[in-house]
C-alpha cells in the first residue's frame, strides 16, 4: 500500500472568473483571493511581460505610460483575450495554492454565465488548463449563486436568484438541483459605469474615466430618484470636452439615478421575463420565498426596492453577495450532494 509521506493540503480550487473581480475558493480554506480582473502588460524590445495583476494592476487603470497597458481580459462574463486570461488565472492559482502549487496540478471548478456558448465555455476551459489545472469543471453562475446564498436548491422547492455581476445579470429559477429556467443578459456593473460616463459627458461636457465612474456608482449610485429630488452629492474631476482643461463638477444622486435608469430597467425586464416563463407551482414557491439577489450590482442602493415594486414579490440581498458565486462553487468541492450540478468541460 502506498501512503503519502506528507499531506500538503487540498489543491482543489473554485474560481468565480468575473468581468470585474475574480474570487478564488480553496477547498478546506474558503475564500483566499478577491481581486479585480485586471492585468498590466509591459511591452518592450522582447516579449510582452506581466507587470501586475489584480489590485496592483487596477491602480494603474488610465494612468499608464505608452509601453504599459492595463487589460481586462473578460468582457460580458466571458474571455475576450485568451492569452492575458491565462496569465491572470495562472497568477491567481499560484497565489491561492502557495507552496501547494509545487506538488501536482489543481482540480478547478470555474463558474460560467448560463447564456455562454460552447465556444466561450471551451475558451474558459482552455485558459484554465493552460494555466495549470489538471481537470476543469464548469458550474453555471445562477446555480453557484443560489448555493452560495443558502437557497434550498436540492429540495423540491422553487427558488429565484438574480446575480448582477460586472458583465452580466444572471436570472435563474432553480428546483431539485437544476435550472428550471435561466436567462443571461449582458448588463451589469460595467454598463452602469458606461451609463454614468455617458451622462456626465452629455450633460456636463466632462470626460471621466472608468475608475471615477465606478467610484461615483459606489458612493452615490441609486436605482431611483430620491424622495427629495436631489439626494447626496459628490465632487467629480475630469477633462472638459470643449475647453480641453481639467474641471470639477458636483453630481447629485438624482442625476446618477437618471443615468442608471436604462441598465436598471433592463435588469427588471430580465427578471419579469423569467417570471413569465416559470411553471405555476414553482411560481407559487417564489411568491412565498421571494427573490434573492447576489453579485456586486445588488449593492446598488434601492435596487432591491425597485425590483420588489416592479414584481410585487419580496426581494432580499444575500449575505456576502460578492462572494456567493465562489462560495457556491466551493460547496460543490466540499459536499458530494452538489456534484451533480457540475459539468465536465
Secondary structure, 3 states (H helix, E strand, C coil): CCCCCCCCCCCCEEEEECCCEEEEEECCCEEEEEEECCEEEECCCCCCEEEEECHHHHCCCCCCCCCEEEECCEECCEECCHHHHHHHHHHHHHHHHHHHHHCCCEEEEEEECCCCCHHHHHHHHHHHHHCCEEEEEEEEHHHHHHHHCCCCCCCCCCEEEEEECCCCEEEEEEECCEEEEEEEECCCHHHHHHHHHHHHHHHHCEECCHHHHHHHHHHHCECCCCCCCCCCEEEEEEEECCCCCEEEEEEEHHHHHHHCHHHHHHHHHHHHHHHHCCCHHHHHHHHHHCEEEECHHHHCECHHHHHHHHHCCCEEECCCCCCHHHHHHHHHHHCHHHHHHCEEC
